[in-house]
Amino acid sequence: MPLPLEGVRVLELSHIIAGPFCGAVLADYGADIVKVEAPGVGDRTRRNTPFVPGSDPPLNGHFYGLNRSRCGVTLNLKTPEGRAVFRDLVGWADILLENFAPGVMERLGLGYETLREVNPRLIYVAISGFGQLEPYIGPYSQWPANNAIAQGMGGLMDLTGERDGPPTFVGATIGDTIPGLWAAFGAVLALYQRTLTGEGQYVDVPMYDSIVAMCFKAVLDHSTVSGVVPTRGSEGWGGTFTGILRCQDGYIAVSMWGDQPEKWRALWERIGRSEAWEDPRIDQRQPGNTKVAAFIKATLEEWLSTRDRWEGVRMLLDAGFSAGPVQGAREIHDCLQLQARQAHYEIELGGRQVRGPRSPVRLSGSPPRTHRRGPHLGEHTEEVLTQILGRSLEEVRDLRGGGVI
């Protein structure tokens, strides 16, 4: 059965994580992608460690997994010839995806206003730190940004960490991947609108706004009650105990609502602390209250101190609460639930199979795509120029000899 984006053509001029993550989402659902990189240099993430042991040149799962199922082309966009080839590829594309700093594409003579003359149906998707589409320009719009800046300014760090501790950096690169996900959504929105209007458009995706959108509750709480600023250490719901509990062999994550008294009674009975149900120090309706939460945490961790994570999780699930083990990369890599969901793809890289997570949405009408590794630098240049653009082999040799590809 066809994938939903089969036949959609994407010209990707992106690097690092945000743009390539967007491209990965589109590729997962069938888009045909041509990734353009600078000759001899390529995407910076090609040089990220760790590398496949013994691979020469060095190969890493980060680049080759994130850039899965693309064709790779090299073009020197600082040359007139390179820009001419690029404009020809724009004529082929439905979507152009880039995440350069504001102004870079305009300085190359390849900004949206120029490229829409080449292809009026082009959907131009631009990820930047703070947005660059008129009339939505603000005082930070020319600032550079990355994962850390987006997390910090967007409110995520302020909500993350221990209650009395400093703001905490989230280890996953969600300051990049969340904007990448919004960019994929924006591209699909524009594709649908093009079926109605016949015209392309500019899709502006700021990293800052993307993280702010994820931290909606804190902003709404502050707006609802002037001066209220949600604190770290929980989800910020007064009616729930949400957090991390230490077990004998690690940690479990829990979420326990206060409007479910029958579950609390069952919980205390299961751990032999029936008296806690009547304890005046506990308001079962407000388990997120600081003093109540401290009591709950200390009492549960005392019971869990001689038990492993899975016993703790099963006990909480049996009582009717939400719980799960805190897992690392090794456990996620080997997880039976994820295997059942076909949540991982596998690519051959340097003589070994490398596994990574694919996009999570499953469609009853389309099976998950079978992927190939991301391209070696310039791997498909000749193929793309001859088969897509109709250039002769002699022209390709001339471009290569002139340092254009």
N, C-alpha and C positions, 0 to 999 in steps of 0.2 A: 504494500500500500504506500502511496506517496507521502513524503514528509510535508508538513504544512507550508514550509518556506522553499520547497523545491522549485527551482527555476528563478528564484530571486537572486540577483547579482549584486555582490557587495565589493566595492573597491576600498580596501582598508589601508589607511595611512596612519596607523596608530602604533604606540609603543608602550613599554613598561607594563601596566596592569589594566587600568580603567578601560582603555579602548580595546585591547585584546580580549578582555573578559566579555565585553559586549559582543565582539565578533564570535567568541566561543559559544555564547548563547544562541546567536543566529545560526551558527554552523550546526549546533546540536539539533536544530529543527529543520535542517536541509538546505540552508542558503549556500550558494556557490561564492566563495570568497577568494579574491586575489589580494594578497598582502604585499605592499610596496615597502622596500627598505633601501637605505643608502648603500651603495656598493662598498665592499670591504669593511663595513662597520656594522650595519644592521641594528636590530633592536638591542638595547642595552641588556635586557634580561638574558640574552644568549650567553652572557659572561657570568651569570649567577651560579654560585655553588649550591648544593653539591653536584658533582659531575658523575656520570656513569663510570665506574672504575675501569681504567685502561682505555677509555674512548679517546680517539685522536682523529679530528679535533675534538676538544671537550664537549660533551653533550649533557644537558641537564633536563630533568623532567619538567622543571618550571616552564621554560620556554616551549618545549616541544609538546607539552600537554595543553598549556593555555592556548597555544596557537594551532590546535589540532584542526585537521581537515581543511587547510588552506592550500592554495598555490602560492609559491613565493617568487617574487620578482624583485630585481634590483634596478633602481633608476636614480640617476643623479639629477635631482630637481633643481640644482643650481645652474644647470646648462640649458640653453634654449631647446636642444634636441630632446633632453629628458622631459622637459615640460610639455613638449609637443606630443611625445608618446603618452604622457599622463593624461593629457586632454582627450586623446583618442580612447583611452580606457574609461574616462568619464562618460563618453558617449555610449559605451557598452553597459555601464552600471545602472542599477536602480538606486543604490544607496552608496554614498561616500561616508566613511567613518574616519574621523581624525580626533586626536587629543593633544595637539600641540598647544603651546602657550598662545594667548591672544595675539593676533597680528602676524604670526609666522606665515600662514597661508597667503595672506594679502601681500606680504613682502615678496613672496615667490611669484606673485601674479596668478594665484590659484584660489583666490577667495570665492565665496559663494556667488557673489554678483557676477563674477567672471564666468564661473563654471555653469551657472544656470543658462547662460547664453549658448553654451556648448550642448547642454542637455536640459531643456525646460522641465523634464519629468524627474530630474535628479532630486533625491532626498539627501540632504547634506546634514549629517549628524556630527555635532561638535561637542566634545566633553572638555570643559575647562574648570579652573578653580572656582570662579565666581560668576560665570556667565558672560556672554558677549553679544547678545541680541538686543538691538534697539526695539522698543524704548525701555528695555529692562536693564539698563546700564547703571551700576552703582559705584560708590567710592572705592570698592575693592576690586573692581572688574579687571584691572590690569595686573593684579598681584599673581605671582606664581603660587601653586598649591600642590599638595600631595596627600597621601593617606593620613599622615600625622596631623597636618594642618586642618584637614576636613574633620577628623575626629575631634580635635580640640575646639575649633570654632563652632562646630555644629552641635555641641552640647553632649556628645557621647561620652567623652572623657569625664565630664563633670558628674555624670550619672553612674560611673563605673568605678568599682573598688570598694574597700571597707568603709563603713559608715563614718569613722573618724579619721580615715586616711586621706592621702592626696588624690587628685584626679589620676585615673589610670588609663594607660594606653591599651587598647584592645589588640591582642596579638595578631588576629586575622586582619588581612588588608581590606577591611570593609569600607574604609574611606575611599577606596578605589572601586571595589566590586559592586557596592550599592549604586554608585553613579553609573557603572557599566550596565547594571540591570535596568535602571531607569532609561538609559540610552536605547537599549534593545526594545523596551516598551514604546518609547517615543518613535523609533523607526517603524515599528509595526502600526502604530497609530497613523503615521504619515502615509504608509503604504495603503492602508484602508481608505484614508481620505482621498488619495490619488485615484482610487477606483471611482470616486464620485465626481472629482473635479478634473481629472486628467493632468493635474499639475503637481510638481514636486514642491518642497518647501525646506526651510532651515529648521533643524531641531536642535535647540540650545539646552544643554544639560550641565548645570553647575555641580561640582562636587559638594560645595558648602550647602546649597539648598537641599541636595539629596539626603545628607545626613540629618539636617534639621527636620526634614519630613519624617524621618524615622523616630525622632525624639519628640513626637507631637504631644504626648501626655504631659511632659514637664512644662511645655509652653502653655498648654491649655490650663493646667492647674494654676500657674502663675497669673494668667489672664483672668481666670475665674475669681480668685481670691488674691487681691493685690498684695504683693510682698511675699507670697508663698513661693518658696524655691525648693523643689524636691531634692532630697539628699541621696547620697550614695548608700549602698548596702542592701537595697531591695528594689523591687519594681516600683515602689512608691504607692502601693495600695494599702491603706490602713487596715483593710479587712482581710488581709492575707499574710501568712508567714511564708516568705519566699527567700530562699537562700541556699547555702552550701552547708552540708553536715559532714563531719569527719567520721570515717569508719576505720576499722582495723587495717584495711588495705588501700585506703584512698578516700575519695569523697563521693557523695551523691548530691544531686540537685533536687530540691523539693518545692512544691507550691501547694499551700494548704489554706483553704478559705475558711473564714470565721462564721459563715452563715450555714454551716453544715454540722450541727451539734452531734448528730448521730455518728458521724465519722470520727470526731474528736473522742467521744466516749469509747468507740471501738479501738482507737489508737492507744489510749492509755491502758485499756484492759489487756491489749496484746503484749505490751511491754511490762505488765505487772505493776502499773502505777495508777490503779483505779482512783486513788485519792486525789490525783491531779485534777480530775473532773470538777471536784468541789473546792479546789484550792483557791482561796481569796486573792492570791497573787495573779491569777490567770483570768482574764476576761476573754472567754472563748469567742466572743463576737469581734474582738479587735486583736488578733494574733500578731498584727504588724506593729502594734505599739511597742516602743523601745524596751520597756521593762518586761512586757509579756514575751516578746520575741527572745530576749536574753534567757528567760526561764525555759522556754520551749527548747531552744537550741542546747542549753546545758543539759537538760533532762534527756533529750533524745541522743545526744552525743555520748552520754554516760552509758546508755543501753547499747549504742552502736560500737563502742570502743572494743568490744570483744567479738564483733561480728563483721563479716566481709560486706562489700557493697551490695552484692546481689541478694543477700539475706535481708539487708536493710530495705532495699528497693521492694522486694516481694512483700515484706511486712507492711510498708506504706501503701502499696497497691491494694493489698488485701483489705486494708482499713478504708479504702476508697479515695485516697489522695493521689496526686500526681507526683511521680518520682522517677529518677533515672540516674544511672552511674555517670560520673564525670569521666569522659573518655578522651584519650589522646589519639594521635595519628595512627599508632599501631592497631588499636582496637577498631577504629573507624575503617582502616584498610581491610580488616578481616571480618567485619561485621556481617552476620548472617542475614539480618534484616535488610541491610543495604544490598546484599547479594540478591535477595529475593526481589527487591525493587529494581534490579539492574541499574543501580545508582552509580556504578563505576563504569568507565570505559577502560580499555587496555590498548596500549600502543607498543609496537616494537621499537626499542631504542638501544642502540649499541649492543645488540645481541641479547637483550633481556626484555622481558615484559614489564612495562611500567603501568601502574594503575592510578587513576585519578578520578575525582568526582565529576559527573556530568550534570547538566541542568536537571532539576528535580521534577518538572511537570511531566506527567504521563498522559497520553491521549489514547482513547480507545480505538481511534481510527488510524494511528500511526505508531509503529514500534520504535524504540530508541535507535538512533543512528549507529552504524558501525563506523568507527573513526580510524583515521590514519594519523601518524605523527605529524607535528608541525614541520614546515619545510626547512631544509638547509638553506643557507643564505643564497638567494638567487637560483634555487634549484629548478624552478619552472619558467625562468625568464624566456628562454627560446621557445618553449611550448606556447606560452601565452601570446608572445608577439607574433608567432607564425599562425597559430590556430584561431586566436580570438581577433587579432588585428590584421591578419593577412599579410604581414611583412615577409619578405623573402629572406632566405638564409644569408644571402649576401648583405642585405640591409642590417641584419642582426649582427653579423661579423663586423660591419663598419661601426655600429653603435658600441660594440664591445671594445673595439680598437680605439675609439675616441674617448673611452672612460665614461660613457653615458650609462652603461648597464654593467 
